[in-house]
């Protein structure tokens, strides 16, 4: 995973001042294409009802388009307010199988100032596919997306106040 390439591409997107949905879609593509071990990459957005809903993704279709907080790796990451690196999904009691081929999973929260907006979810057909460097790069992407989510939240609040 080439950090400079990912960083440069995401910076380019930010400079284009895309709508949040477009930014998310393009960012998923950049992250997905950055590593041949990434077989499914998507964003689950957290809604006020405590449900994670699938946003843009690349890879095979999944039946898990909504996940309650606390369920599966994605839901438990939000419940525990921490990223999850699962080296072997067969060892995870709370795992929701999206594909029989998935062997490892990475979930990185998109959060700012204690508020969780969404998460980046990446599945791999390789066991132990996510080293510390990969986690750090995906975290940087998540941090940048958190800024965009926070800006959208401010816009919505301003609209509601006027």
PyMOL commands that set and color helices and strands:
alter all, ss='L'
color gray80, all
select helices_A, chain A and resi 3-15+20-33+72-80+89-91+132-161
alter helices_A, ss='H'
color red, helices_A
select strands_A, chain A and resi 40-46+51-58+66-68+84-86+104-112+115-124
alter strands_A, ss='S'
color yellow, strands_A
deselect
rebuild
show_as cartoon
